[in-house]
Amino acid sequence: MEQTLVGLDVGAFALPTLVVAMLVLACRVIQDLRTRSSTFDAPSVKPRRVMIVANRIGEFNGETGGGSIFREKLFNGLTKAKYTVTCMSIGRADVSYCNSVRGPMMSASVHNIVLMARAVRQQDLVIISGSWTFMNCAAVYLSLLFGVPCITFVTMNSKSAVDSNFSGAMWLLSYCLYMASDYFNCFLSTVAWTRSAEYLKILNERHVRVQGVVSCDDQYEAFRPHDSQADIAEARNLLSGGCPEKPLLLFCGRLRQEKRIPLLLAARPPNMVLAIVGNGTDAEYYKKLHNPAKGIICLVEEMVPQARLRLFYKAADIHVSASDFETLGNTVHEALLCGCPAIVQRAGGYISQVRDGQNGYLVDWEDAQEAQRAIESVLKHKLTSVMPLPRKAREAMDIVASYASVHTSALAPLMVIVSYPALCLLWGMSCLYERFSLES
């Protein structure tokens, strides 16, 4: 892993950047005077060059997540549609990175900023997504600077992520940094979208400029095929530790503190099996909890392919999750596509996907009795329609086609100047964040 020195002279970097900004702005002003009629309508020329900026796209070091899979499927869809797609992410570009409490993160290094600037100016569209990194903010600003349209897909609940991972002075720094970055990215992007109606509501309440809900149907194709009863029975035998007759609860996802898996263990009725499937930083801890005799099955050795995960959903009686920070919660949609009801935390994107008594229940997993009543109700077959709820969302590929190559606003030069001090402040805070992360 490459670790980058973050103790940089902000002033030495800011002055030449400002000079460059002024030169580019002069060109932009001339361009905007010639294109007064520019709008955000669909482009007249088919776009060809798109860059996706995120810490992680797909799998990295054996880990992935719902947002990472979303970006990977979007990348595949764009490539299939004959776009030239560039990825500015760890493992897919020559970026320096460091470790943070939330995993690998692109550094706020001069090397990365220069690399980003060279890449952005060659694009027809820039897409920002994923967990926090200063490089997302840099990409938004550089897109504005070079007149390249930029879409932000908000896939992380910043406040909940900070609350789950930080405390003390680091909590305060992280909270200011994460929340300020959300406002910066969404306000300066051409357009911003998020992944569920519930989180859209939350962002609107925070006055974060987000237009609507985005979906990527290709993300769920692996969960639609039919499977034989023999294969499903074999999967159930594995998940239940050889006791397929017992009710089977299934958790699938990253093994991290923010998923609140201990609440599932505490609320599990004694006559039932809880299967924990996934990988992540806490894998070793859950490996030690594996105890088939007590009804705790932990399959945490490696990332489970989606085709196998589909069998697991079909084999389980109930999909469970106590996570309270999901912007969407892909596993719920995956489970419901496989006919597996969900009992999940009454929070975040889960609220948009589950209706009590219809396809599962929303509960507070800190109240074990409430969770157990919901489990009992599902096992008595009281649900009416175990399938995904209809979603009012726009397909990601359609959004890309609508905004690639459009002319940016005539106000862009002014916005570049006004937002420059904020960018420098975010950069300085990011350097402190990285330094504290390395020291811890």
Secondary structure, DSSP 8 states (H G I E B T S, - for coil): ---------HHHHHHHHHHHHHHHHHHHHHHHHH-TT--SS--SS---EEEEE-S-SS-BTTB--HHHHHHHHHHHHHHHTT-EEEEESBTTBS--EEEETTEEEE---HHHHHHHHHHHTT-SEEEEESS--HHHHHHHHHHHHHT--EEEEE-S-HHHHHHHH--HHHHHHHHHHHHHHHHHHHHHSSEEEES-HHHHHHHHHTT----EEEE-GGGGGGGSS---HHHHHHHHHHHTTS-TTS-EEEEES--SGGG-HHHHHHH--TTSEEEEE--STTHHHHHHH-BGGGTEEEE-SS---HHHHHHHHHH-SEEEE--S--SS-HHHHHHHHTT--EEEESSGGGGGT--BTTTEEEE-TTSHHHHHHHHHHHHTT--S--S------EEHHHHHHHHTT----TTHHHHHHHHHHHHHHHHHHHHHHHHHHHH-
